[in-house]
Amino acid sequence: MKSARLLAVVMLAALAAACKPGTEGPAATADNGAVATVNGTAITRQLFDTYAQAVTGKPSSELTDEQRTQVLDNLIRAELIGTQAEKDGVTKTPETAAMLQLARLNVLQQEMSEKFLADKAPTDQEMRAEYETQVAALPRNEYKARHILVATQEFAANLISQLDKGAKFETLAKRESLDSSKENGGDIGWFTPDRMVPQFSAAVVALEKGQYTKAPVQTQYGWHVIRLDDVRDMQPPPFDAVKDRLEQIVQTKKFKAYADELMAAAKIEKNP
């Protein structure tokens, strides 16, 4: 979540000048927290530190003097461009106003997510329950297959006729296939059905081990002749190997549940 938040901050920082109203009264100085003033508008130390962290991945205190100067100059440019954009009325266009609103909402959502989840670290029990849920949703089998991809139904049918007469699948694949797997005799390795386009997966699942399709199979890529080489039970990854991912999933579900509660409590009128 941190990386997404930083990206949102970068976006907001680039638009910062266009978002804020004009400065009134005495300009801020370095003595009261500004790292620079641009035509009387203060660039606060907090804005600079946040921007530096977002664009360099480091706290500003860890940057060299040259790097700090470059980051500050970039922020000053953004301030000048943003101010000019506001003067030119750019912020009043519907598209720009919508982009600014989305940037604001994105940052607030990311920050609220971190605040809400700060004291809700997933327990081992929660992650193991999520692991079981994810494992239950996995396909039962993995398939190992070869295929020959050609441009027309007629050519695919001709290849099937050659296979019926004893031609070797691997030889035909190397000679005729348009797919990069031709170098391996059409071998596409192990896969689960969800990783392939539906027509291809349906054809594979319908085959017995060692069989090839008796009719050409059409997909968005062309016409296929497919042979099923092997089937095995799907082996889920060990819990420890996916623990970090499970933590993310549990956290995401917790925040979604919170957002769903807000939705349920809100008075919402839709007009698509």
C-alpha positions as CSV (number, residue, x, y, z in Angstrom):
1,M,0.0,0.0,0.0
2,K,2.9,2.3,0.7
3,S,4.0,2.4,-2.9
4,A,0.5,3.2,-4.1
5,R,0.3,6.0,-1.6
6,L,3.6,7.5,-2.7
7,L,2.5,7.5,-6.3
8,A,-0.6,9.3,-5.3
9,V,1.4,11.8,-3.4
10,V,3.6,12.4,-6.4
11,M,0.5,13.1,-8.5
12,L,-0.9,15.4,-5.9
13,A,2.4,17.2,-5.4
14,A,2.6,17.9,-9.2
15,L,-0.8,19.5,-8.9
16,A,-0.4,21.1,-5.6
17,A,-0.1,24.7,-6.7
18,A,-3.3,24.3,-8.8
19,C,-5.2,22.9,-5.9
20,K,-4.7,25.7,-3.4
21,P,-6.1,29.2,-3.2
22,G,-3.9,32.2,-3.6
23,T,-1.8,33.2,-0.7
24,E,-2.9,36.2,1.2
25,G,-1.0,38.3,3.9
26,P,2.7,38.1,4.7
27,A,4.6,35.4,2.9
28,A,6.0,32.5,5.0
29,T,9.7,32.5,5.5
30,A,12.4,29.8,6.2
31,D,12.0,30.8,9.8
32,N,8.4,29.6,10.1
33,G,8.8,26.3,8.1
34,A,9.1,27.2,4.5
35,V,12.0,25.9,2.4
36,A,11.3,28.5,-0.3
37,T,8.9,31.1,-1.4
38,V,7.8,31.5,-5.0
39,N,6.3,34.8,-5.9
40,G,5.2,35.1,-2.3
41,T,3.8,31.6,-2.0
42,A,5.4,29.3,0.6
43,I,6.7,25.9,-0.2
44,T,6.5,24.3,3.2
45,R,9.1,21.9,4.6
46,Q,6.4,19.2,5.0
47,L,5.5,19.5,1.3
48,F,9.2,19.3,0.3
49,D,9.9,16.3,2.6
50,T,6.9,14.4,1.3
51,Y,7.8,15.2,-2.3
52,A,11.4,14.2,-1.8
53,Q,10.4,10.9,-0.2
54,A,8.0,10.2,-3.1
55,V,10.3,10.9,-6.0
56,T,13.6,9.5,-4.5
57,G,12.4,6.9,-2.1
58,K,14.5,8.4,0.6
59,P,13.9,11.0,3.4
60,S,15.2,14.4,2.4
61,S,17.7,14.2,5.3
62,E,19.5,11.4,3.5
63,L,19.9,13.3,0.2
64,T,23.1,15.0,-0.8
65,D,23.1,18.8,-1.1
66,E,23.0,18.5,-4.9
67,Q,20.0,16.1,-4.8
68,R,18.1,18.3,-2.4
69,T,18.7,21.3,-4.6
70,Q,17.4,19.3,-7.7
71,V,14.3,18.1,-5.8
72,L,13.6,21.6,-4.6
73,D,14.0,23.1,-8.1
74,N,11.6,20.5,-9.5
75,L,9.1,21.4,-6.8
76,I,9.5,25.1,-7.6
77,R,8.9,24.4,-11.3
78,A,5.7,22.5,-10.3
79,E,4.6,25.5,-8.2
80,L,5.2,27.9,-11.0
81,I,3.5,25.8,-13.6
82,G,0.6,25.1,-11.3
83,T,0.2,28.8,-10.5
84,Q,0.3,29.7,-14.2
85,A,-2.2,27.0,-15.0
86,E,-4.6,28.5,-12.4
87,K,-4.2,31.9,-13.9
88,D,-4.9,30.6,-17.3
89,G,-8.1,29.0,-16.1
90,V,-6.9,25.4,-16.6
91,T,-8.3,24.3,-13.3
92,K,-11.7,25.4,-14.3
93,T,-12.0,22.9,-17.2
94,P,-14.3,19.9,-16.2
95,E,-11.6,17.4,-17.1
96,T,-8.9,19.0,-15.0
97,A,-11.3,19.6,-12.1
98,A,-12.1,15.9,-12.1
99,M,-8.5,14.9,-12.2
100,L,-7.7,17.1,-9.2
101,Q,-10.7,15.6,-7.3
102,L,-9.5,12.1,-8.1
103,A,-6.0,12.9,-7.0
104,R,-7.3,14.2,-3.7
105,L,-9.6,11.2,-3.2
106,N,-6.8,8.8,-4.0
107,V,-4.5,10.3,-1.4
108,L,-7.2,10.4,1.2
109,Q,-8.2,6.8,0.6
110,Q,-4.6,5.6,0.9
111,E,-4.0,7.6,4.0
112,M,-7.3,6.4,5.6
113,S,-6.4,2.8,4.7
114,E,-3.1,3.1,6.5
115,K,-4.7,4.7,9.6
116,F,-7.5,2.2,9.7
117,L,-5.2,-0.8,9.4
118,A,-2.4,0.5,11.7
119,D,-3.6,-1.6,14.7
120,K,-5.3,-4.4,12.7
121,A,-2.3,-6.5,11.6
122,P,-3.6,-9.9,10.4
123,T,-3.2,-12.7,12.9
124,D,-1.8,-16.1,12.0
125,Q,-5.3,-17.6,12.3
126,E,-6.8,-15.0,9.9
127,M,-4.1,-15.7,7.3
128,R,-4.4,-19.4,7.6
129,A,-8.2,-19.1,7.1
130,E,-7.6,-17.0,4.0
131,Y,-5.0,-19.6,2.8
132,E,-7.7,-22.3,3.0
133,T,-10.1,-20.0,1.1
134,Q,-7.6,-19.4,-1.6
135,V,-6.6,-23.1,-1.9
136,A,-10.3,-24.1,-2.2
137,A,-10.7,-21.7,-5.1
138,L,-7.7,-23.2,-7.0
139,P,-8.3,-25.4,-10.0
140,R,-8.1,-29.1,-9.2
141,N,-5.8,-30.1,-12.0
142,E,-2.8,-28.9,-14.0
143,Y,-2.4,-29.9,-17.6
144,K,0.7,-30.4,-19.8
145,A,0.0,-30.0,-23.5
146,R,1.4,-29.2,-26.9
147,H,-0.2,-27.3,-29.7
148,I,0.2,-26.3,-33.3
149,L,-1.1,-22.9,-34.3
150,V,-1.9,-22.1,-37.9
151,A,-3.8,-19.4,-39.8
152,T,-6.7,-21.4,-41.3
153,Q,-9.2,-24.1,-40.4
154,E,-8.4,-26.0,-43.6
155,F,-4.7,-26.2,-42.8
156,A,-5.4,-27.3,-39.2
157,A,-7.6,-30.0,-40.5
158,N,-4.9,-31.2,-42.9
159,L,-2.5,-31.4,-40.0
160,I,-4.9,-33.6,-38.1
161,S,-5.2,-35.9,-41.1
162,Q,-1.4,-36.2,-41.1
163,L,-1.4,-37.1,-37.4
164,D,-4.1,-39.7,-38.1
165,K,-1.7,-41.3,-40.6
166,G,1.1,-41.5,-38.1
167,A,2.9,-38.1,-38.4
168,K,4.8,-37.0,-35.2
169,F,3.1,-34.1,-33.5
170,E,6.5,-32.6,-32.5
171,T,7.7,-32.6,-36.1
172,L,4.6,-30.9,-37.4
173,A,4.7,-28.3,-34.7
174,K,8.4,-27.4,-35.4
175,R,7.7,-27.2,-39.2
176,E,4.2,-25.6,-39.3
177,S,3.3,-23.8,-36.1
178,L,3.1,-20.0,-35.9
179,D,3.6,-20.0,-32.1
180,S,7.0,-19.6,-30.4
181,S,6.5,-23.0,-28.7
182,K,7.3,-24.5,-32.1
183,E,11.0,-24.6,-31.1
184,N,10.0,-27.1,-28.3
185,G,7.8,-29.2,-30.6
186,G,4.7,-27.2,-29.5
187,D,5.3,-27.9,-25.8
188,I,3.6,-25.2,-23.7
189,G,4.4,-26.8,-20.3
190,W,2.2,-27.1,-17.3
191,F,-0.8,-24.7,-16.9
192,T,-4.2,-24.4,-15.2
193,P,-7.3,-23.8,-17.4
194,D,-7.8,-20.3,-16.1
195,R,-4.5,-19.2,-17.7
196,M,-5.7,-20.0,-21.2
197,V,-8.4,-18.6,-23.4
198,P,-11.7,-20.5,-22.8
199,Q,-11.9,-22.3,-26.1
200,F,-8.3,-23.7,-25.7
201,S,-9.0,-24.7,-22.1
202,A,-12.2,-26.4,-22.9
203,A,-10.5,-28.5,-25.6
204,V,-7.7,-29.5,-23.3
205,V,-10.0,-30.5,-20.4
206,A,-12.1,-32.7,-22.8
207,L,-9.0,-34.7,-24.0
208,E,-7.7,-38.0,-22.5
209,K,-4.0,-38.2,-21.8
210,G,-2.2,-38.8,-25.1
211,Q,-5.1,-37.7,-27.3
212,Y,-5.1,-34.8,-29.7
213,T,-8.1,-32.8,-30.9
214,K,-9.9,-34.4,-33.8
215,A,-11.2,-31.0,-35.0
216,P,-9.4,-27.7,-35.3
217,V,-9.9,-25.4,-32.3
218,Q,-10.4,-21.7,-33.0
219,T,-9.3,-18.9,-30.6
220,Q,-8.5,-15.3,-31.1
221,Y,-5.0,-16.3,-32.1
222,G,-5.9,-18.6,-34.9
223,W,-6.6,-22.3,-35.3
224,H,-5.1,-24.9,-33.0
225,V,-4.4,-28.6,-33.0
226,I,-3.8,-29.6,-29.4
227,R,-2.4,-32.7,-27.7
228,L,-2.8,-33.4,-24.0
229,D,0.5,-35.0,-22.7
230,D,-0.2,-35.2,-18.9
231,V,-2.5,-34.3,-16.0
232,R,-1.6,-33.9,-12.4
233,D,-3.3,-32.7,-9.2
234,M,-2.8,-29.0,-8.5
235,Q,-0.3,-28.5,-5.7
236,P,-1.0,-25.3,-3.7
237,P,2.1,-23.3,-2.6
238,P,3.1,-23.8,1.0
239,F,1.6,-21.4,3.5
240,D,5.0,-19.8,4.4
241,A,5.8,-19.1,0.7
242,V,2.7,-17.0,0.3
243,K,2.4,-15.5,3.8
244,D,3.2,-11.9,2.6
245,R,0.6,-12.1,-0.1
246,L,-2.0,-13.5,2.3
247,E,-1.3,-10.6,4.7
248,Q,-2.1,-8.1,1.8
249,I,-5.3,-10.0,0.9
250,V,-6.5,-10.0,4.5
251,Q,-5.7,-6.3,4.9
252,T,-7.5,-5.5,1.7
253,K,-10.6,-7.4,2.8
254,K,-10.6,-5.6,6.2
255,F,-10.5,-2.2,4.6
256,K,-13.2,-3.2,2.0
257,A,-15.4,-4.3,4.9
258,Y,-14.9,-0.9,6.5
259,A,-15.7,0.9,3.2
260,D,-18.8,-1.3,2.8
261,E,-20.0,-0.2,6.2
262,L,-19.7,3.4,5.1
263,M,-21.6,2.6,2.0
264,A,-24.4,0.9,3.9
265,A,-24.7,3.8,6.3
266,A,-24.7,6.5,3.6
267,K,-27.6,8.0,1.7
268,I,-26.7,7.3,-1.9
269,E,-28.6,8.3,-5.0
270,K,-27.3,7.0,-8.3
271,N,-28.0,8.5,-11.7
272,P,-25.8,6.7,-14.2
